[in-house]
């Protein structure tokens, strides 16, 4: 005797759900399980893994140029080409000190220009739209100067690290930060790997 199929259970209010009336082709349990595992395995489980560091290309032809030049005459490419055994020697330290001093000078000049702009724009403007535009420009400029003020503090700390002979080495691991990273961010105090670990931890657990 053929088995009787149970009628769909009525939805709330006594009405049969339209969804329950639709017939969906059944999928064997093993196929469904395999499909679920496949879709799960394709998920980007490596999304939180930081990307590998990019190697800095060195030009062998420039490897010895630093011996005949002063720190002020060296280019970024010549500093990158220096042998690893000369990492953070006196000339490299002097080179990065000059970069930091120049960066500091530029920030101080920008701060002076901001003061002049604010002093010049103190005249009352009758048009409300013009006043709003000027106030927005002032707010943006002040936010930029605030970020530069924080950077200025890091620059001064980096110069102190150079004077103490600690510049160029990771605060967490003690390993070399790398010339390429320091050229991109002269105030860096962490190696790329340590920085990525810290950012990953902040994403997972918050500040």
C-alpha positions in Angstrom: 0.0 0.0 0.0 1.6 3.3 -1.0 2.5 5.6 1.7 0.4 8.7 2.1 2.1 12.0 2.0 1.2 14.3 4.9 -0.6 17.5 4.0 1.4 20.7 4.6 0.9 22.2 8.0 -1.3 25.3 8.0 0.4 28.6 8.6 -0.7 31.0 11.3 -4.3 32.1 11.0 -5.4 28.8 9.4 -4.1 29.6 5.9 -1.8 27.3 4.1 1.6 29.0 3.4 2.2 29.6 -0.3 5.8 28.5 0.3 4.7 25.1 1.6 2.8 24.5 -1.6 5.9 24.8 -3.8 7.6 21.6 -4.6 11.4 21.7 -4.5 13.4 18.8 -5.9 15.0 16.9 -3.1 18.7 16.6 -2.9 20.4 13.5 -1.4 21.9 14.1 2.0 25.4 13.1 0.9 25.2 15.5 -2.1 23.9 18.4 0.1 26.7 17.7 2.7 29.3 17.7 -0.1 28.0 21.0 -1.6 27.9 22.7 1.8 31.5 21.6 2.6 32.6 22.8 -0.9 31.0 26.2 -0.4 32.5 26.5 3.0 36.0 25.6 1.8 35.8 28.2 -0.9 35.3 31.0 1.6 38.2 33.4 1.9 39.6 31.9 5.1 42.9 33.8 4.5 41.3 37.2 4.4 42.9 38.2 7.7 46.4 37.0 6.8 48.6 40.1 6.0 50.1 40.2 2.5 53.8 39.3 2.2 56.3 42.2 2.3 57.4 43.5 -1.1 61.1 43.1 -1.7 63.0 46.3 -2.5 65.0 46.1 -5.8 68.6 47.0 -5.5 70.7 48.2 -8.4 74.1 46.5 -8.1 75.7 49.3 -10.1 75.0 51.8 -7.2 76.2 49.5 -4.4 79.4 51.4 -3.7 78.4 55.0 -4.6 77.9 55.8 -0.9 81.6 55.5 -0.3 82.4 58.5 -2.4 79.5 60.7 -1.5 78.3 62.6 1.5 75.0 61.9 3.1 73.5 65.0 1.6 74.5 63.9 -1.9 73.1 60.3 -1.7 69.9 59.5 -3.5 67.2 57.1 -2.3 68.3 54.5 -4.9 71.9 54.7 -3.8 70.9 54.1 -0.2 68.7 51.2 -1.1 71.7 49.7 -3.1 74.0 49.8 -0.1 75.1 46.3 1.2 73.1 44.8 4.0 76.2 44.7 6.1 76.3 48.5 6.0 72.7 48.8 7.4 72.4 51.9 9.6 76.0 52.8 9.4 77.0 56.4 10.1 76.3 57.6 6.6 72.8 56.0 6.5 72.0 57.5 9.9 73.1 60.9 8.6 71.1 60.4 5.4 67.9 59.7 7.3 68.6 62.5 9.8 68.7 64.9 6.9 65.4 63.6 5.6 63.7 63.9 9.0 65.0 67.5 9.5 63.8 68.5 6.0 60.4 66.9 6.8 60.2 68.8 10.1 61.1 72.1 8.4 58.3 71.6 5.8 55.8 71.0 8.6 56.8 74.1 10.5 56.6 76.2 7.3 53.0 74.9 6.8 52.1 75.8 10.3 53.3 79.3 9.8 51.3 79.6 6.6 48.2 78.4 8.4 48.6 81.1 11.0 48.9 83.8 8.3 45.8 82.4 6.5 43.7 82.5 9.6 44.9 86.0 10.4 44.0 87.3 6.9 40.6 85.7 6.9 39.4 87.4 10.1 37.4 89.9 8.1 33.6 89.4 8.5 32.0 88.3 5.3 28.4 89.3 4.9 27.3 86.4 2.6 26.4 83.3 4.8 27.4 80.9 2.0 30.9 82.5 1.7 31.2 82.4 5.5 30.4 78.7 5.6 32.9 78.0 2.9 35.7 79.9 4.7 34.9 78.2 8.0 35.0 74.8 6.3 38.3 75.6 4.7 39.6 76.7 8.1 38.4 73.5 9.8 40.0 71.3 7.1 43.3 73.2 7.4 43.3 72.9 11.1 42.7 69.2 11.0 45.6 68.9 8.6 47.8 70.9 10.9 46.7 68.7 13.8 47.9 65.6 12.0 51.1 67.3 11.1 51.6 68.3 14.7 51.4 64.6 15.7 53.8 63.7 12.9 56.2 66.4 14.1 56.3 64.7 17.5 57.2 61.4 15.8 59.9 63.1 13.8 61.5 64.5 16.9 61.4 61.1 18.5 63.0 59.6 15.4 65.8 62.2 15.5 66.4 61.3 19.1 66.6 57.6 18.2 69.2 58.4 15.5 71.3 60.3 18.1 71.0 57.4 20.5 71.9 54.9 17.7 68.6 53.0 17.9 67.0 54.2 14.7 66.1 51.6 12.0 65.3 48.7 14.4 61.9 47.4 15.3 60.7 48.3 18.8 59.0 44.9 19.3 61.5 42.4 17.7 64.7 44.3 17.5 65.1 43.3 13.8 66.0 45.8 11.1 63.0 47.8 9.8 64.5 48.0 6.3 65.7 50.8 4.2 62.8 50.7 1.8 60.2 51.0 4.6 62.1 53.8 6.2 62.3 55.7 2.9 58.5 55.4 2.6 57.9 56.2 6.3 61.0 57.7 8.0 59.2 57.7 11.4 58.5 54.0 11.4 59.3 52.2 14.6 58.1 48.7 13.7 59.1 46.4 11.0 56.5 45.6 8.3 55.7 42.2 9.8 55.3 43.7 13.3 53.1 46.5 12.0 50.9 44.0 10.1 50.5 41.9 13.2 49.5 44.9 15.3 47.0 46.1 12.7 45.6 42.6 12.5 45.2 42.4 16.2 43.5 45.8 16.3 41.0 44.6 13.7 40.2 41.4 15.6 40.2 42.8 19.2 39.8 46.5 18.8 42.1 49.2 20.2 
